[in-house]
Amino acid sequence: MYKKQECVAMLLAGGQGSRLYTLTEKTAKPAVPFGGKYRIIDFPLSNCVNSGIYTVGVLTQYQPLVLNEYIGSGKPWDLDRAASGVTVLPPYQGKAGADWYKGTANAIYQNLSFINRYDPDYVLILSGDHIYKMDYAKMLDAHKATGADCTIAVLNVPLEEASRFGIMNTDDDLKIIEFEEKPKQPKSTKASMGIYIFNKKILEKYLIEDEADPHSAKDFGKNIIPKMLEDGCSMYAFPFSGYWKDVGTISSLWEANMDLLGDDPEFDLKDRSWRIYSRNYSDPPHFIGKYAKVTNSQITEGCNIEGIVENSILSSGVTVARGAYIKDSIIMKNVTVGEGATINYSIVDSDTTIGAGCVVGRTKNAGDDVTVVGSDLELKPGIDIPGGEMVSAEWLADHEQK
C-alpha cells in the first residue's frame, strides 16, 4: 500500500507558542494566520510540494483542533495522494500507554513507524513556525553530494545577534566541526535554521539511543546533534541566503507581515514560480467604499472598507466602518471595526468587534510594544486600550469592572 519514498518530511507543529500570548490561546502556533489569507504552516507545506516532497508527517500536540481541520486531506497543497500525502500525527495510545511528546527528538522517535512505512533513504526535519521559501531538493542534492550523515541548513546572521542561535562552526568545505548553543562569544555567524536532513538509518540509531538515555532532554539541538558530532559523524552545513523569519514573538510576527508591503517587499508572495498554497475559501471581492482611503496595505477577499487603512494587513471578511482609522496593524479575519474607532500598531485576532469610538494601541513611534487583542471579543464603544496591552476576555472583564 505504501510506496517507497526517497525522502520523507517530518514537520514539527506541536509548539505552544507562548510568546505569541493571546494569539495562541485557542490554536497552535503553526495555525496562526499570516499575510491575510495564509497560516504559518502553509510555508513549509508549500516548500515541500514545490521541492517535490509529497510525503509529509505533521506532528501536532498543543491545541491541535484548528490545525487538524485546516490541513484536512491536504488537497490545497496537492498532498491528498493515495500512496503518500500529508498525515497528521498527534501523540497516541500505544502498548506502553499514551505519552506526550517530550521534545523534538522524542516526537520523531514516537513516529518512527510512520517513517518506516515508506522505507525512505532520507528524512527531512522541519519546524512549523518559520516564514520562508526554500528548495529542499537542492539541500538534499548537497547532502548526497557530500555523503553526509546529516546536513543542517544555516543562515548567516549579524555577529551581534549570533549568541541568540545555535551556531555551526565549519571548515572551508562547510563540514561542521563544532556546534555551540547560544554561545556568549560566537566563533561564526552560521545559525542553525532547525532544518535537518538525516540518513534514515543514522537518524533511527541515534533516536533509539537518545530515548534510552534518562538524562537526555530529547532534543535535536541539545542532544542528537552534539552526540553525532562527538561520535565523529559526517555533518555538513547547507547555506541559505533568502528571506527567513522566525515568527515566534509578537514583534517578529508583526515585522514579517509588514515585510509583505511596499513597492519592493522584502518577501514576495506574488511569485508564481514558487507558489504558497493555502486553504482559502471563496470570498467575494473586497470592496473599497466612496469615503475610504487605503494606502500601502494588503486587503484580502471579502473585506468591506469605508474608513482609512494605512500600512496594514487585513484578512478576509474584515469590515471597517466610515470614520474608522487603522494604521501599522494586522487585522485577522471577520473583525468588525466600528465608526470612528482608531487602531494603531496592533494585532487584532479573528471574529472580534471593535466598538465605535474605541482607541486600540498607540502610534508606532510612541515607544510601546505591539498591542494585541484576542479572538471572539467584543469591545464596547469608547474603550481606550493603551499601547502594548495583551487583551483577553479576562482583561476586558477586569477593566470593565474598574
C-alpha positions as CSV (number, residue, x, y, z in Angstrom):
1,M,0.0,0.0,0.0
2,Y,2.8,2.4,0.9
3,K,5.1,3.3,-1.9
4,K,8.9,3.7,-1.1
5,Q,9.9,7.3,-1.0
6,E,13.4,8.7,-1.3
7,C,12.7,11.3,1.3
8,V,10.0,11.8,3.9
9,A,9.4,15.2,5.6
10,M,8.5,15.4,9.3
11,L,7.1,18.8,10.3
12,L,7.2,19.7,14.0
13,A,4.0,21.7,14.6
14,G,3.1,21.0,18.2
15,G,4.6,24.0,19.9
16,Q,2.5,26.1,22.3
17,G,3.8,29.4,21.1
18,S,3.6,31.0,24.5
19,R,5.4,34.2,23.3
20,L,2.5,34.9,21.0
21,Y,0.3,35.2,24.1
22,T,-3.4,35.5,23.3
23,L,-2.9,34.6,19.7
24,T,-2.2,31.0,20.6
25,E,-4.7,30.6,23.5
26,K,-7.0,28.7,21.2
27,T,-4.8,27.4,18.4
28,A,-1.3,26.0,17.8
29,K,1.4,28.5,16.6
30,P,1.6,27.0,13.1
31,A,-2.1,27.7,12.6
32,V,-1.8,31.4,13.4
33,P,-3.0,33.5,10.4
34,F,-0.4,35.3,8.3
35,G,-0.5,37.8,5.4
36,G,-4.3,38.0,5.2
37,K,-5.0,34.6,3.6
38,Y,-2.4,32.2,4.8
39,R,-1.4,30.4,8.0
40,I,2.2,29.9,9.1
41,I,2.2,26.2,8.3
42,D,1.4,27.0,4.6
43,F,5.0,27.9,4.1
44,P,6.8,24.6,5.0
45,L,4.0,22.6,3.4
46,S,4.3,24.6,0.2
47,N,8.0,24.3,0.3
48,C,7.7,20.5,0.4
49,V,5.4,20.4,-2.6
50,N,7.5,22.9,-4.6
51,S,10.6,20.8,-3.8
52,G,9.0,17.5,-5.0
53,I,8.5,16.0,-1.5
54,Y,5.0,14.6,-1.2
55,T,5.1,12.5,1.9
56,V,4.8,14.8,5.0
57,G,4.0,13.9,8.6
58,V,2.7,16.8,10.7
59,L,3.4,16.3,14.4
60,T,0.8,18.1,16.5
61,Q,0.2,18.4,20.2
62,Y,-0.9,21.7,21.7
63,Q,-4.4,22.9,20.7
64,P,-4.5,20.7,17.6
65,L,-8.1,21.1,16.5
66,V,-7.8,24.2,14.3
67,L,-4.6,22.9,12.7
68,N,-6.1,19.4,12.1
69,E,-9.2,20.9,10.5
70,Y,-7.1,23.3,8.4
71,I,-4.8,20.6,7.0
72,G,-7.7,18.2,6.3
73,S,-6.9,15.8,3.4
74,G,-4.1,18.1,2.2
75,K,-5.8,18.9,-1.1
76,P,-4.9,22.6,-1.2
77,W,-1.2,21.7,-1.2
78,D,-1.6,18.7,-3.6
79,L,-0.9,16.4,-0.6
80,D,-4.1,14.3,-0.9
81,R,-2.3,11.4,-2.6
82,A,-3.3,7.8,-2.3
83,A,0.2,6.3,-1.6
84,S,1.7,9.3,0.2
85,G,0.4,12.8,1.0
86,V,0.1,14.5,4.4
87,T,-0.7,12.8,7.7
88,V,-1.4,14.5,11.0
89,L,0.5,12.7,13.8
90,P,-0.7,13.5,17.3
91,P,0.6,11.6,20.4
92,Y,-1.3,8.3,20.5
93,Q,-2.0,5.4,22.8
94,G,0.5,2.6,22.3
95,K,1.1,-0.7,24.1
96,A,3.2,1.1,26.8
97,G,0.5,3.7,27.2
98,A,0.0,7.3,25.9
99,D,2.8,9.8,26.2
100,W,3.1,13.5,25.2
101,Y,6.0,14.4,23.0
102,K,8.8,15.3,25.4
103,G,10.9,17.2,22.9
104,T,11.7,17.4,19.2
105,A,13.7,14.2,19.1
106,N,11.2,12.2,21.1
107,A,8.4,13.4,18.8
108,I,10.2,11.9,15.8
109,Y,11.1,8.8,17.8
110,Q,7.5,8.2,18.6
111,N,6.7,8.3,14.9
112,L,9.5,6.0,13.5
113,S,6.8,3.5,12.5
114,F,5.2,6.2,10.2
115,I,8.6,6.9,8.6
116,N,9.4,3.3,8.1
117,R,6.2,2.7,6.2
118,Y,7.8,4.5,3.3
119,D,11.3,2.9,3.7
120,P,13.0,6.3,2.9
121,D,16.7,6.8,2.4
122,Y,16.5,10.3,3.9
123,V,14.4,12.1,6.5
124,L,13.8,15.9,6.4
125,I,13.0,17.5,9.7
126,L,11.2,20.9,9.6
127,S,9.8,23.4,12.0
128,G,6.2,24.7,11.6
129,D,6.7,28.3,12.7
130,H,9.0,30.0,10.1
131,I,8.2,32.2,7.1
132,Y,10.4,31.5,4.2
133,K,10.7,29.9,0.7
134,M,13.3,27.1,0.3
135,D,14.1,24.4,-2.2
136,Y,14.6,21.4,-0.1
137,A,15.6,19.4,-3.2
138,K,18.8,21.5,-3.5
139,M,19.6,20.8,0.1
140,L,19.0,17.0,-0.5
141,D,21.3,17.1,-3.5
142,A,24.0,18.8,-1.4
143,H,23.5,16.2,1.3
144,K,24.0,13.3,-1.2
145,A,27.0,15.0,-2.9
146,T,28.9,15.3,0.4
147,G,28.0,11.8,1.6
148,A,26.9,13.4,4.9
149,D,25.1,11.6,7.7
150,C,23.3,14.8,8.5
151,T,23.0,18.2,6.8
152,I,21.9,21.3,8.6
153,A,20.5,24.4,6.9
154,V,22.3,27.6,8.2
155,L,21.6,31.3,7.8
156,N,24.3,34.0,8.2
157,V,23.2,36.4,11.0
158,P,24.8,39.6,12.2
159,L,27.7,38.8,14.7
160,E,26.0,40.8,17.4
161,E,22.9,38.5,17.1
162,A,24.7,35.2,16.8
163,S,24.5,34.5,20.6
164,R,20.7,34.1,20.2
165,F,21.1,31.0,18.0
166,G,22.7,27.6,17.7
167,I,25.9,28.3,15.8
168,M,27.6,25.8,13.4
169,N,31.3,26.2,13.1
170,T,32.6,24.7,9.9
171,D,35.8,24.2,7.8
172,D,36.2,25.7,4.3
173,D,34.2,22.8,2.8
174,L,31.3,23.5,5.1
175,K,31.9,20.4,7.2
176,I,30.6,21.1,10.7
177,I,33.4,20.8,13.2
178,E,31.7,22.3,16.3
179,F,28.2,23.2,17.4
180,E,27.6,25.9,20.1
181,E,24.2,26.5,21.5
182,K,23.7,30.3,22.0
183,P,27.4,31.0,22.6
184,K,28.4,34.1,24.5
185,Q,31.4,34.6,22.2
186,P,30.4,33.1,18.8
187,K,33.1,31.9,16.5
188,S,31.0,32.2,13.4
189,T,27.7,33.6,12.2
190,K,26.2,30.3,10.7
191,A,23.0,30.0,12.6
192,S,21.0,26.8,12.6
193,M,17.6,27.1,11.0
194,G,16.2,24.0,12.6
195,I,16.1,22.3,9.2
196,Y,17.8,18.9,9.1
197,I,18.3,16.1,6.5
198,F,19.4,12.8,8.0
199,N,20.2,9.4,6.5
200,K,17.3,7.4,7.8
201,K,19.3,4.6,9.3
202,I,21.6,7.0,11.2
203,L,18.6,9.0,12.5
204,E,16.9,5.9,13.7
205,K,20.0,4.7,15.5
206,Y,20.5,8.0,17.4
207,L,16.9,8.4,18.3
208,I,16.7,5.0,19.8
209,E,19.9,5.6,21.8
210,D,18.7,9.0,22.9
211,E,15.3,7.6,24.0
212,A,17.1,5.2,26.3
213,D,19.1,8.0,28.0
214,P,17.2,9.1,31.1
215,H,19.2,12.3,31.3
216,S,18.5,13.5,27.8
217,A,16.2,16.4,27.0
218,K,15.1,14.5,23.9
219,D,16.0,17.5,21.7
220,F,17.9,17.7,18.4
221,G,19.8,20.8,19.2
222,K,20.7,19.8,22.7
223,N,21.3,16.1,22.4
224,I,21.2,14.5,18.9
225,I,23.4,16.9,17.0
226,P,26.1,17.2,19.7
227,K,26.2,13.4,20.2
228,M,26.6,12.8,16.4
229,L,29.5,15.3,16.3
230,E,31.1,13.7,19.4
231,D,30.9,10.3,17.6
232,G,32.6,11.7,14.5
233,C,29.6,11.6,12.2
234,S,29.9,13.3,8.9
235,M,27.9,16.5,9.2
236,Y,27.7,19.5,6.8
237,A,26.1,22.9,6.8
238,F,23.9,24.0,3.9
239,P,23.9,27.8,3.5
240,F,20.6,29.6,2.9
241,S,20.5,33.2,1.7
242,G,16.8,34.0,1.1
243,Y,14.2,35.6,3.4
244,W,13.7,33.7,6.6
245,K,11.8,34.8,9.7
246,D,11.1,33.0,13.0
247,V,7.6,34.4,13.9
248,G,7.6,33.1,17.4
249,T,7.1,36.5,19.1
250,I,4.5,39.3,18.7
251,S,7.1,41.7,17.3
252,S,8.6,39.2,14.7
253,L,5.0,38.2,13.6
254,W,4.2,41.9,13.1
255,E,7.5,42.6,11.3
256,A,7.0,39.6,8.9
257,N,3.6,40.8,7.9
258,M,4.9,44.3,7.3
259,D,7.6,42.8,5.1
260,L,4.9,42.0,2.6
261,L,4.1,45.6,2.0
262,G,5.6,48.3,-0.3
263,D,6.6,48.5,-4.0
264,D,9.6,46.2,-3.4
265,P,8.6,44.0,-0.5
266,E,11.3,42.0,1.4
267,F,9.2,38.9,1.0
268,D,7.2,38.4,-2.2
269,L,4.0,36.3,-2.1
270,K,3.2,37.0,-5.7
271,D,6.0,34.9,-7.2
272,R,4.2,32.3,-9.4
273,S,7.3,30.2,-9.8
274,W,7.2,29.3,-6.1
275,R,3.6,29.5,-5.1
276,I,2.5,29.4,-1.5
277,Y,-0.6,27.2,-1.3
278,S,-3.4,27.8,1.2
279,R,-6.9,26.5,2.2
280,N,-8.5,29.8,1.1
281,Y,-12.3,29.8,1.0
282,S,-14.0,31.5,-1.9
283,D,-14.8,35.0,-0.6
284,P,-16.4,37.8,-2.7
285,P,-14.1,40.6,-3.9
286,H,-13.1,43.2,-1.3
287,F,-15.0,46.5,-1.5
288,I,-13.4,49.9,-1.1
289,G,-16.2,52.5,-0.3
290,K,-16.6,56.0,-1.6
291,Y,-15.1,57.6,1.5
292,A,-12.4,55.0,2.1
293,K,-8.7,55.6,1.7
294,V,-6.3,52.7,1.5
295,T,-2.5,53.2,1.2
296,N,0.4,50.6,1.3
297,S,-1.8,47.9,2.6
298,Q,-2.8,44.3,1.7
299,I,-6.6,43.8,1.6
300,T,-7.9,40.2,1.4
301,E,-11.1,39.0,-0.3
302,G,-14.4,39.7,1.4
303,C,-13.4,42.9,3.1
304,N,-15.7,46.0,3.2
305,I,-13.7,49.2,3.7
306,E,-15.4,52.5,4.3
307,G,-12.7,54.1,6.6
308,I,-9.0,54.8,6.3
309,V,-6.4,52.0,6.2
310,E,-2.6,52.7,6.1
311,N,0.4,50.4,6.1
312,S,-1.7,47.4,7.3
313,I,-2.7,43.8,6.6
314,L,-6.4,42.9,6.6
315,S,-7.5,39.3,6.4
316,S,-10.8,38.1,4.8
317,G,-14.2,39.4,5.9
318,V,-13.0,42.5,7.8
319,T,-15.4,45.4,8.0
320,V,-14.0,48.9,8.5
321,A,-16.8,51.5,9.2
322,R,-16.8,55.1,7.9
323,G,-14.6,57.3,10.0
324,A,-12.5,54.4,11.4
325,Y,-8.7,54.6,11.1
326,I,-6.3,51.7,11.0
327,K,-2.5,52.1,10.8
328,D,0.5,49.8,11.1
329,S,-1.7,46.9,12.1
330,I,-2.6,43.3,11.4
331,I,-6.4,42.7,11.4
332,M,-7.4,39.0,11.2
333,K,-10.5,37.5,9.6
334,N,-14.1,38.6,10.3
335,V,-13.1,41.6,12.5
336,T,-15.6,44.5,12.6
337,V,-14.2,48.0,13.3
338,G,-16.9,50.5,14.3
339,E,-17.4,54.1,13.3
340,G,-14.7,56.4,14.5
341,A,-12.6,53.7,16.0
342,T,-8.8,54.0,15.9
343,I,-6.3,51.1,15.7
344,N,-2.6,51.8,15.8
345,Y,0.4,49.4,15.9
346,S,-1.8,46.4,16.8
347,I,-2.7,42.9,16.0
348,V,-6.5,42.1,16.3
349,D,-7.3,38.4,16.2
350,S,-10.3,36.8,14.4
351,D,-14.0,37.4,15.0
352,T,-13.6,40.3,17.3
353,T,-15.7,43.5,17.3
354,I,-14.1,46.9,17.9
355,G,-16.9,49.2,19.1
356,A,-17.5,52.7,17.7
357,G,-15.0,55.3,19.0
358,C,-12.6,52.7,20.6
359,V,-8.9,53.5,20.7
360,V,-6.7,50.5,20.4
361,G,-2.9,50.9,20.8
362,R,-0.7,54.0,20.2
363,T,1.4,55.1,17.3
364,K,4.5,53.0,16.4
365,N,6.7,55.9,17.5
366,A,5.3,56.2,21.0
367,G,7.7,53.6,22.3
368,D,5.1,51.0,23.3
369,D,5.1,47.3,22.3
370,V,2.6,46.0,19.8
371,T,-1.0,45.9,21.2
372,V,-2.7,42.5,20.8
373,V,-6.5,41.9,21.0
374,G,-7.6,38.3,21.2
375,S,-10.2,36.5,19.2
376,D,-14.0,36.4,19.7
377,L,-14.1,39.5,21.8
378,E,-16.5,42.5,21.8
379,L,-15.0,45.8,22.8
380,K,-17.8,48.2,23.9
381,P,-17.9,51.6,22.3
382,G,-15.4,54.1,23.6
383,I,-12.9,51.7,25.3
384,D,-9.3,53.0,25.3
385,I,-6.6,50.3,25.2
386,P,-3.1,51.6,25.9
387,G,-0.1,50.6,23.8
388,G,1.5,47.2,24.5
389,E,-1.6,45.6,26.2
390,M,-2.5,41.9,25.7
391,V,-6.3,42.0,25.7
392,S,-8.2,38.8,26.5
393,A,-11.7,38.2,27.9
394,E,-10.2,38.3,31.4
395,W,-8.5,41.7,30.6
396,L,-11.8,43.1,29.4
397,A,-13.8,41.9,32.4
398,D,-11.2,43.3,34.8
399,H,-11.1,46.7,33.2
400,E,-14.8,47.0,32.7
401,Q,-15.3,46.4,36.4
402,K,-12.9,49.3,37.1
